[in-house]
Amino acid sequence: MNKLRICIFLAFYILLISCQPGVKRSIKAADITAAFDQGNLTLVTQWTDSLLVHGKSDSITVTKLKSLADMATRIKADFTLSEAEIESRLKNEFGGYSQNDRIIWEKNNWLEYKIIDGAKRYFKRAVSNLKIILESQNRKNNGEQKSADSHLSLFRLEHTRKVLSATGNDGKPVVPVKMKVTYRLTVKADAIPDSKSVRCWLPWPRGIHERQKQITLIKTFPENHLIGPDSMEQRSVYLEQKALKGKPVIFELEFEYLSMAQHFDIRNQKIWPYDTTSVIFKKYTREQYPQIVFTDQIKKLSDSLVTGINNPVEKVRRLYYWINDHIIWTGALEYSIIPFIPGYVLNNLRGDCGMQTLLFMTLARYQQIPVKWQSGWMMHPDEVNLHDWCEVYYQGVGWVPLDMSFHLQNSNNLREKEFYISGIDAYRLIINDAIGSLLVPEKRFSRSEPYDFQRGEVEWDGGNLYFNQWDYHMKVEYF
């Protein structure tokens, strides 16, 4: 009996000292990967730090481990709500509901969560998204086609009529709107050590588009800055300054520009067969890993929607209508934590503007229709926000804007209804014409948003500053 007690004591003592700070444990890269796969994200961060300090790993392994630790931090920043917090929010939003309702919501991933560190942690926008999903389900059950028109949709429809009235047969930009933009990015106090230099990239409008002209810089803070050349497909203004203990670090940009609407009466345009040897065709019909990939799911759906159709205009229309009818808009997870966005959208039948756009682009490119990303901001009065859309290339016409998430408009006039299949309103700020393009100067550390560039990017010598370490604000004045 005494021997048994001694063995138990020794086992307990070994376990105890192995958990004490400063005691090295033989952690391997495979352990960290397994912990990540199991949702033990705090362990991922702790073990990675320990291994990088005490272990000996090759550069490829180090990069992978840093990536896992970074991803763990990002996932935890999106899934912030505990079960108690989500319960409280559900009661505030829906009043009485049964636990069976909640089981169904979670089973369908309508109330989105992950198991993190052994506990359910819910997406920070889970409740607002659930409300949108349930409203959509109720409309379907009642045989209703769509929700009541919002202030924004009514504004867009009125604007559409002005654009169509002003547009000629040549598709030239019309209905100019002049805007003054003040953009501020604020790094939280003590996010980095005192006196360390903060590097910041703010969004800057591209000047190569007919729809976006007269771009004039008014001022920046700090005053010294570097504007990326217009050849960059994601355009930025670079600023740098030192942090001061206890104070936020503020970067600001002020400029004016002229934005115009554009519409093509694409059904009445002469469309030529694509030149499959051209640079445009080859570049914009290819896959772009990891987000534009021709999976079996994509191939099957795309082919089923355009069976027997050869005209690219009609193919685009079929794809647009299907997404319009089947995918609802909801607030999105950060793109960097979604391995394959179009697959996520198809599996959940929901997604925000960029997610819907990536799905459309992937379906269209698989059909050998050139499509390129375009994004920046929607600048409608009282509705200023990040926004993504795209452009479709038609041989003989050129690049034609298409906004997937603005959907078909509520009008009996077909041109008004389908306006966003081959047109765009004047309330835009174009920053990007590609996903995942380089910034100037090139960022040293991983980006907070690896595909899009709208809010900005920030880093210091110690690494990237993620979205939860800084805030942004845009003010727009109209002339």
Beta strands, then each sheet from edge to edge (+ up, - down):
strand 1: 113-116
strand 2: 119-122
strand 3: 174-187
strand 4: 197-203
strand 5: 212-221
strand 6: 226-227
strand 7: 236-242
strand 8: 249-263
strand 9: 371-378
strand 10: 385-394
strand 11: 398-402
strand 12: 423-424
strand 13: 428-432
strand 14: 457-460
strand 15: 463-465
strand 16: 470-478
sheet 1: 1+ 2-
sheet 2: 5+ 8- 3+ 16-
sheet 3: 6+ 7- 4+ 14- 15+
sheet 4: 5+ 8- 12+
sheet 5: 11+ 10- 9+ 13-
end
